[in-house]
Amino acid sequence: QVQLVESGGGLVQPGGSLRLSCIASGFTSDYYAIGWFRQAPGKEREGVSCIKSSDGSTYYTDSVKGRFTISRDNAKNTVYLQMNSLKPEDTAVYYCAADLYGVGYCGGEYGMEYWGKGTLVTVSS
């Protein structure tokens, strides 16, 4: 049973930082990709960041480049999203998703067959 569990969301002031965690279980693969997505109220879900196991390559949407960093700890089966210099427009439910076979392109939802339930990030003063 493949499971993804997000944690680390919460309330933070503009300019603050949070680190989200995605713990994955139930599979082994040499070619997986883990992506972070977010959905703000009234808006479509968008890809935020992604990392591929094959070469460690990463993706960031333009709005978070220079502020967010994705990383992985293979021993803990965990992918992190370090979010710095947070802005009110970063407020959203953040989801992690897994492409077990690396068939999609980082940044998109194609191939992302498994999803966590999300963690809420609120950036407000």
C-alpha positions in Angstrom: 0.0 0.0 0.0 1.6 3.2 -1.2 1.1 6.0 1.3 2.3 9.7 1.4 1.9 11.8 4.5 2.6 15.5 4.6 3.4 17.5 7.7 4.9 20.8 8.7 2.2 23.3 7.7 1.0 26.0 9.9 0.6 29.7 10.4 3.5 32.0 9.7 4.1 35.7 9.2 5.2 37.1 5.9 9.0 36.7 5.6 9.0 33.7 7.8 9.9 30.1 7.0 8.4 26.6 7.2 9.7 23.2 6.2 7.2 20.7 4.9 7.9 16.9 5.0 6.5 14.2 2.8 7.1 10.7 4.2 6.6 8.0 1.5 6.1 4.3 2.2 5.0 1.1 0.4 7.2 1.1 -2.6 10.8 0.9 -3.8 11.9 2.3 -7.1 15.1 3.6 -8.8 13.1 6.0 -11.0 10.5 7.7 -8.8 9.7 11.4 -8.7 8.2 13.3 -5.8 6.4 16.5 -6.4 4.9 19.3 -4.3 1.7 20.9 -5.4 -0.5 23.6 -3.9 -4.0 24.8 -4.2 -5.1 28.2 -2.9 -8.8 29.0 -2.3 -10.5 29.7 -5.6 -7.5 28.8 -7.6 -6.3 25.8 -9.6 -3.8 23.4 -8.2 -0.3 24.2 -9.4 3.0 22.4 -9.4 5.5 24.0 -6.9 8.5 21.8 -6.9 9.7 18.3 -7.9 12.7 16.0 -7.4 13.7 12.9 -9.4 15.5 10.0 -7.9 17.4 9.0 -11.0 19.6 12.1 -11.1 18.4 14.3 -8.3 17.2 16.9 -10.8 14.8 19.5 -9.4 12.0 21.7 -10.7 10.6 24.9 -9.2 7.8 27.1 -10.5 8.9 30.6 -11.2 7.1 32.2 -8.3 9.1 30.2 -5.7 12.5 30.2 -7.3 15.1 31.4 -4.9 12.8 31.0 -1.9 11.9 27.3 -1.8 14.3 24.3 -1.8 13.3 20.7 -2.3 15.5 18.0 -0.9 15.4 14.3 0.0 16.6 11.9 2.7 16.5 8.5 1.1 17.3 6.7 4.4 14.1 8.3 5.9 12.0 7.9 2.7 11.3 11.6 3.1 11.2 14.6 0.8 11.3 18.1 2.2 10.3 21.5 1.0 12.1 24.3 2.7 10.1 27.5 2.3 11.7 30.8 3.1 10.7 34.4 2.6 7.1 33.4 2.6 4.5 35.7 1.1 0.7 35.8 1.7 0.2 34.5 -1.9 2.0 31.3 -0.8 -1.1 30.5 1.4 -2.5 27.2 0.2 -3.0 23.5 1.0 0.3 21.8 0.0 0.3 18.3 -1.3 3.0 15.8 -2.1 2.6 13.3 -4.9 4.5 10.3 -6.2 5.3 9.2 -9.7 6.6 5.7 -9.0 8.1 5.1 -12.4 9.3 8.6 -13.4 7.1 8.6 -16.5 6.1 12.3 -16.2 7.9 15.6 -16.3 8.7 17.3 -13.0 6.2 20.2 -12.5 3.3 18.4 -14.0 0.7 16.0 -12.6 1.1 13.3 -15.3 2.3 10.1 -13.7 1.6 11.4 -10.2 -0.7 8.4 -9.2 -0.4 8.7 -5.4 -1.2 11.8 -3.3 -1.1 12.8 0.3 -4.0 14.5 2.0 -2.3 17.9 2.2 -1.1 20.2 4.8 -2.3 23.8 5.2 0.2 26.7 5.0 -1.2 30.1 6.0 1.0 33.2 5.6 -0.6 36.2 7.2 0.2 39.2 9.4 
